[in-house]
């Protein structure tokens, strides 16, 4: 089994995801989306497309890949790249919207009143679907926030507030978010083989205006599924990592141009 922390980072910087079969080429589908309880069924094992570039960068859909930082946001970004280690490499939950930008697959299990997102790090989101439910006045901060789901026609809307503001990156590139983060995800299944999200990100402390991030995934094979990973077990990364995301390529993705192949694994003792 590959070290999951290393694999996650390499998925944003090299062709390792291709070799592992974690991403696939996109294709057209004419099969209709399945339905359950009168709604589209979002259930499935979902893999990123190789056409999604740059992977891991929440500014993917913005002109020049430039986020609209406030002065406080700019300062927080500089702190992240010079004084913080990637939280996921330390086995800290990535949260939302970072997981929506990840190169790793995920799995969705949909029920009548709740929906679950399962991630490669053995993290999960369990989201109630109730149009009458309202956010708490003062929710306990968490990495995924206080998440409330509702249907608007064939679109599942997930509205989240109450995020942690320490030891968090909003994406693979060390961009920050504050405790004022508000995320609204709009999930659709346009056909049998695709799932799509449009994410609205608001954070008036760190960003001068709201912005969006959109992404499409392809349905995996019937026998593909998320398996257990114990990130903190044998985490060889944590004592060898520097601050920040490392080199950012001109296309906005994390990593080096034409990296050398990984060395062979050490022989078992």
N, C-alpha and C positions, 0 to 999 in steps of 0.2 A: 504494500500500500504506500503511495507517495506521501511525503509529509504535506499535510493539507495547507499549512501556512505558506510554505514555499510555493506550492502549486498555485495557490490563489494569487500570489504576487506575480508569478510567471505568466499566469493567464492574462495579465494586463500588459505584459512587456514582450512576449515572444510567441512562437508558434507551438508552445507546449500544449495549449488548449486544443489545437488542431490534432496533434498526435494522440491526445487522450480521448478524442471524440467528444469534447465538451462543447464545441461549437460546430455548426453545420452551415452549408450554403443555403440561402433562402430559395424558395420556389413558390410557384402559384398553386393554389388549391381550389378545387371546385366543390369539395365536399362540404355540406352545411355543418355548422356548429351543432353539437349535441345539446339537448335541453333537459333540464330537470326542474320539476315544480314550476313549469312555465317560464323558466329563465334560462339563459345560456349557462351551460355547465363549464366552468373554468378549470375543472379538474384535469390533471395531467402532469407529466414530467417535461419541463420546458427548457430548451437549450437556446443559447444566444446564436444569432446569425453572424457569419463572417463579414457580412456587409455593414455591421454596426461598428462605426469608427468615429472617434476614438473610444475604445472600451474603457470604462472606469472613470470617465471625465464627465461630471455633471453639467459642464458648460458645452457639451457636444452640439447643442442646437442654437448656440448664441453666435452672433457675428464675431469672427476673430477668436472664438473660444474664450471671450473675455467676460468674466463675471462682474456684475455691477456692485463692487464693494463700497460700503461706507468707510470712513476712516477707521472705525473700530473693526470692521471686517478685514481691512487691509492689514491692520496690526495683528489680528488673530491669525491670518494666513501666514504672516512672517514668523509668528511664534511657532506655528505648526511645523513649518519647513526647517526651522533652525533649532527647535528645542523639544520636539515630540517625536516619538517612535510610532510608526503605524500601529494604531490600537489593535487592528485585527491580527497583526503578527504577534501580539501579546495575549491573544485569545480573548480580547474584549469584543463584545458584539458590535457589528458594523452598523446595524440599524437601518432606518429608512431616511433619506432616499439612496444611501450608498448601495444597498443590496440590489436596487433596481438598475444600477449601472455596472454591476459586477459581471465578470466574464464567466462565472460559474453557473451551472444549471440550478433549478429549484423545482419543487413539486407543490402542487395545489390540490387540496382535498376540500370539496365544497359540500356543505350540508344545507338544510333548509334555513337555519337560523344562525349559522356560524360558518366561517371559512378559515382554512388553515394554510399558511405558507410554510413549507419546510425547506431549510437551507442546508448546504453542504457541511457547515460547521456544527450540525446538530442543533442549530438555532431554529426557532419557530415563531410564527405570529398566529395567534388565535383571535379572530376578529368577529365580534357580534354583528349580525345584520338586523338592524331594527331602526326603521325610519323615525320612530318616536323617541329614541334615546338621545340624550343630550350630554355634552361634555361636562365633567366635574368642574366646579368653580376653581379648585386648586389641585389638579391631578398630581400624583407622585411622579417625579421625573423618571423617565425610562429611555432606553436606547431606541425602541420603536415608537415611543410615545403612547398616549391614550388614543386608541384607534376605534373608530365607529364606522360601520358599514351601512349602506343603504342602496337600494336599487333605484335607478332612474331609467325606466324603460329597460333596455338590454345592457345597460352599463352599470357595473358595480362601482360605487363611489366609496372610497375609504378616506375619511377625514381624521387627521392626527394632529394633536398638540401635546404639550407636556413632555418635551424632550430634555434629556441630560445635556449639559453644556460643557462638560469636562471629559477629556480623554475620548473625544469624538472627532472623526473626519467625515465630511459630508460625501466624499468620494475617494477614489484611489489616489488622487493628486494632492491630498492634504488640505483641500479647501475646507473652511470652517463653517460651523453653524452655532447659533446661540440658543439660549433657552426660550427665545421668542419664535423659534421655528414653527411654522404651520405648513403641513404637507397635505395636499388633496390629490389622491390618485384616482384615475378613471380607467377601470379595467374593462376590456371588451374581448370577445372571441369572434373575430370577423368570419372565420370559417373553421373547419375541423382541425386544421393543422397549424393554426396561429393563435397566439394570444398577444394583446397589445396593451400598453399603458401610456397614458398621458399624465404626467406629474406636474402639478403646480406647486412651486416652492416660494414661500413667503418668509422673510426674516428681516423685519425692519431695523434690527440692531446691526446686522452685518451686511445687508444688501439694500440698495437704494430703491429697488422695485422688485415686484414678483417676476419670476421667469419660469420657463417650462423645460421639461426633459421628457422625450418620447422614445419608446423602444418597442420592438417586436421580437418575439421568440417563436421557435418552431417546436412542434410536438415531438418528443422523443419516441423511441421504440417501446412496444408494450412491456418488454422485460427490463427496461431501464427505470431506476428508482434511486432515491436518496438513501445512502447508507450511513451508519454511525461513524463519526470521527471525534476522537478525543483530542482537541487542539492542544491542551496543556500537557498531554503525555508526550514525553520525548521531544519537547519543543526546542529544537536545536537553534532556532533563529534568535531567540530573545537576547542572548549574550553577544551577538555579533552584528546587530543592526545599528545603523546610524540614524540620525534625525532626518525627518522629512521623507518625501517619496523617492528620492534619488533623481536621476536624470529624467526630464520630460522632453520627449521628441518633438520635432516641429509640428507633427500632426496632432499634438495634444495628448498622446498616449504616454504612459509611464514606461520607461526602460531605455535601453541603449540600442543604437542602430547596429544591426548585424552582430548580435552577441555571440560569443564563442559557445560551443556546445557545453552542456553540463558535464562535469567529470563523472566517471562511472561510480556507482555506489561502493562504499567500503565493504570489504568482505565481512561476513558474519563471524563473530568471535565464538 
